[in-house]
Structures are given as C-alpha cells and as structure tokens.
Amino acid sequence: MERINLLQRAKHLLRLYGFFPKKRLGQNFTVNSDILQRLVSYASLTKDDVVLEVGAGFGFLTQLLSSECKKVIAVEVDPQLVSFLRKQLHSLQNVDLIEGDILKVSLPPFNKVVSAPPYSISSPLLFRLLERNFDSAVLILQKEFAERLAASVGSKDYGRLTVTIYYRADVELLDYVPRTMFYPSPDVDSMMVRLKPRAPPFQVDDETIFFELVRALFTQRNKKVRNALIFFLRKREITGKEAVELADSTVYSAKRVRELAPEDFGILTNELLQKL
C-alpha cells in the first residue's frame, strides 16, 4: 500500500509542478518505501551521524534520514527540484540543502553516505567520495556496475574498477532492487551496496603508477601480462628490446591480465619501479 502512496505522490508532484523527469540527469525516483527503509536500516544510523544524500529528488529519502540522524546534507543538481525541496523540507531544521553538481560542489564534513545516485555518475562519484574521510556508504547502484565492484579475480566482471575500488574500500552486495521500484522505471535493475573505506590492504611505492598500470593492462585483459606490459612501457618511451626484456623479466609475465589479483598489481608496480 505504501509503495502505491509514494508512486501516487511522485506522479501527483510531477503533475502539480509540471515537471518532466530528465533522462540526461538520470532522474528515476525511488517510489518504494520498503526499499528506502532498508537503505536507511543498512546504514545503522545514530543521532551522531551526518549523512550525505546525492540526488535528493522529491525528498522521500531525505525525510526518512532526517528523523534518524543528526544532520542530512542533501545535494540536488536540478534547480526545479531544489525550489520544490526548499518548500517541502523547510520545517526540517537538520537538513542542509545544497544546489549543484555533486562532482563539483564543495561539501561540508559527513561521516555516512546514504543515497540512490544517478547511474551515469556512479564511477566518478565513488572516486570522489573515496578521497574523503567517512565511515560507510550505502548506495543503490546499477546491478551490473555493483557486480563489477565486487567481482572475483578472473570473472567476466573483474576489471580496473574492481581493483581500484578494492585498493580503497571493502565492498558488500546487500540486496537486489528491481527496476519497478523506480518511477519512471530505468532500463536496468539495481543493487544495494555497502562500501567501507579503509587503508590500502597492500603497499605500493607509487600510487599514480599503480593506477596507470591497472588502467593500461585492463585495456588488454585477455592478453598475457608480458604483452600488455610491452604496450604500457612503449607508451612510457621505453623502446623495443628494452621493453621486451623488462616485460619478460617480471614475476607474472606468463599470466593473463584478468588472472592477476589486486595485490599482484601492487607487486608488479613495485617491481617495475625498482627495475626502472
């Protein structure tokens, strides 16, 4: 019954404000209160928590969060929705509404993230968040993207994203969220995910080179490490014979790129740095 209420409420607000969901902003509103309650409960909120919400939409989640935590920092890029939210949330003293692009705005401190952000910004959003200091994030993400975050070594979903996120955080897949939980329905299903930032689980001598190496090697994920490395080294102006000898001498030269665990990329980075 409650889901019908949120769905009806969303449709009513769209009509009332003459608002059309914008595909370019990934506006698919969560209209299932059970999903929103579960999202909040996975975050284990207390009255000390300051929560960041990305894409406040009609404020359904914002209102739930405000009753559970100390403060909500709600970011919304759409000016039309911001003016609606200002009226809708004005009585909630603990909601700080910020108008702007989450990838560009200046953010005050927060210790948790609870959100169903637009799919199109998932990757840059995670990297932006992981530059910050916070305890945990509970997010609804596109199912395929979520599976790439938590993929096992060698699987079809395993790639650059898996390795780079693993370097910074623990990832847990929580719940499947069907596309019918949103209005308008997106073309894909979703997944609830929890991220907990932590210190890197292995040591690399140069993070910039590590991330470059991971990116370059995964463009040739099915090739042997040796061949992918030759390509990487040539881009760094290490030519012909030297590049071949160096690639041949590395510890994982005979393995396929997709077979390397995140730690192996760390070992490979450190080995290359020593030899160079």
Secondary structure by P-SEA (a helix, b strand, c coil): caaaaaaaaaaaaaaaacbbbbccccccccccaaaaaaaaaaacccccbbbbbcccccaaaaaaaaacccccbbbbccaaaaaaaaaaccccccbbbbbcccccccccccccccccccccaaaaaaaaaaaccccbbbbbccaaaaaaaacccccccccaaaaaaaacbbbbbccccccccccccccbbbbbbbbbbbccccccccaaaaaaaaaaaaaaccccaaaaaaaaaaaaccccaaaaaaaaaccccccccccccaaaaaaaaaaaaaac
